[in-house]
Amino acid sequence: MRIALKDITNQFVLPLWNKKALHVVDAFVDESAEIQTTFFSGHGPQALKDSVQQVFNAFSAFEFSIQTIIKNDNQLIYQWRGSAIHTGPVLNVFPKRSRVFFSGIISVEMREGTIIKYHSFCNTPHALNAPDTSPPPDLSVDFSFEAEDIIDAVKGVTGKRLTKREVECLSLWLKGFSIKDTAKVLGGLSSRTIQTFRENIKRKLNVETYQQLFSTIQTSGVIAVLLD
């Protein structure tokens, strides 16, 4: 079944995650679609359904809300937040029977009315190991990744070397943090300093838009780490 890009949100993304409507996957996802998520990697509708079902098997009372939608030609990028009760084993973590809070990004790419790419990355691994069950404050961030590994991976794709601070700023930018909140997370820096970091990142990676930034970081293979 064909679907217009403008209808993806209400006819595919929201029914899939808020109503567990797995039938929309069969309806709109191409048989050879590239599927990459925090839990699964494969091709076609069944790969996406297996990934989504794994989430629903591990979590109940799932709540999903879209924070931002970014449109570019044949692609939609969603910044989202969610919460659920951890009721089943996932990623080698046994159920806590408590509510966990997470956030992430979904990228949907289309061609001729069908979905040909579905990429989804979220901080579920980090959320599952959070010390308590209260929603983590937006301004409480623990950078658990090795910055040098990120720097090397990005340099391998772009030929440009980011600084450790720029990597931290990049991580928060991908997660949808504002310039003001990024400044607070990074130790009370000024908004002007964060704006300079972002301009440096754009210049080094040769990007102008968030979509271009997302695509470049996807290519480097480290987006899942930066979003954790």
Residue pairs with C-beta under 8 A, 6 or more apart in sequence:
1 27
1 28
2 112
2 113
2 114
3 11
3 12
3 27
3 28
3 110
3 113
3 114
3 115
4 113
5 71
5 74
5 76
5 110
8 28
8 76
8 108
8 110
8 115
9 66
9 69
9 76
9 78
11 24
11 28
12 24
12 28
12 108
12 115
13 66
13 78
13 106
13 108
14 64
14 66
15 21
15 24
16 22
16 24
16 25
16 52
17 52
17 62
17 64
17 82
18 62
18 63
18 64
20 56
20 62
22 49
22 52
22 53
25 45
25 48
25 49
25 52
26 45
26 49
28 114
28 115
29 44
29 45
29 48
29 114
29 115
29 118
30 44
30 111
30 114
30 115
30 116
31 44
31 45
32 43
32 44
32 116
33 43
33 44
33 45
33 48
33 114
33 115
33 116
33 117
33 118
34 43
34 116
34 117
34 118
34 119
35 41
35 42
35 43
35 44
35 47
35 48
35 51
35 118
35 119
36 118
36 119
36 120
37 48
37 51
37 118
37 119
37 120
37 121
38 104
38 120
38 121
38 122
38 124
38 125
38 224
39 51
39 54
39 55
39 90
39 91
39 124
40 47
40 48
40 50
40 51
40 54
41 47
42 50
42 51
48 118
51 120
54 90
55 62
55 90
56 62
57 88
57 90
58 86
58 87
58 88
58 89
58 90
58 95
59 84
59 85
59 86
59 87
59 88
59 90
59 100
60 84
60 85
60 87
61 84
61 85
61 99
62 82
62 83
62 84
63 82
63 83
63 84
64 80
64 81
64 82
65 80
65 81
65 82
66 78
66 79
66 80
67 78
67 79
67 80
67 81
67 103
67 176
68 78
68 79
68 176
69 76
69 77
69 78
69 79
70 76
70 77
70 78
70 79
70 210
70 211
70 214
71 77
72 209
72 211
74 109
74 110
74 111
75 107
75 108
75 109
75 110
75 211
76 107
76 108
77 105
77 106
77 107
77 108
77 210
77 211
77 214
78 105
78 106
78 107
78 108
79 103
79 104
79 105
79 175
79 176
80 103
80 104
80 105
80 106
81 101
81 102
81 103
82 101
82 102
82 103
82 104
82 122
83 99
83 100
83 101
83 102
83 135
84 99
84 100
85 97
85 98
85 99
85 100
86 93
86 95
86 96
86 97
86 98
86 99
86 100
86 128
87 95
87 97
88 95
89 95
90 124
90 128
91 124
91 125
91 128
93 128
93 129
96 128
96 133
98 133
99 133
100 124
100 127
100 128
100 130
100 133
101 127
101 130
101 135
101 136
102 122
102 123
102 124
102 126
102 127
103 122
103 123
103 175
103 176
103 227
104 120
104 121
104 122
104 123
104 124
104 227
105 120
105 121
105 122
105 174
105 175
105 214
105 223
105 227
106 118
106 119
106 120
107 117
107 118
107 119
107 120
107 214
107 218
108 115
108 117
108 118
109 115
109 116
109 117
109 118
110 116
119 218
121 223
121 224
121 227
122 227
123 227
123 228
125 228
126 142
126 144
126 228
127 136
130 136
138 177
138 181
139 181
139 184
139 185
141 172
141 185
143 168
143 171
144 228
145 171
145 225
145 226
145 228
147 164
147 167
147 168
148 164
149 222
149 225
150 162
150 167
150 222
150 225
150 226
151 161
151 162
151 163
151 164
151 167
153 220
153 221
153 222
154 160
154 161
154 162
154 167
154 205
154 217
154 220
154 222
155 161
155 162
156 220
157 216
157 219
157 220
158 204
158 205
158 206
158 216
158 220
160 204
160 205
161 204
162 170
162 201
162 204
165 186
165 197
166 197
166 200
166 201
166 204
167 226
168 186
169 182
169 186
169 194
169 197
169 198
169 201
170 201
170 213
170 217
170 226
171 226
171 227
172 181
172 182
172 185
172 186
173 182
173 198
173 201
173 210
173 213
174 213
174 214
174 217
174 223
174 226
174 227
175 227
177 185
179 191
179 194
179 195
179 198
180 191
182 194
183 189
183 190
183 191
183 193
183 194
186 194
201 207
201 213
202 208
202 213
205 213
205 216
206 216
207 213
207 216
214 223
217 223
217 226
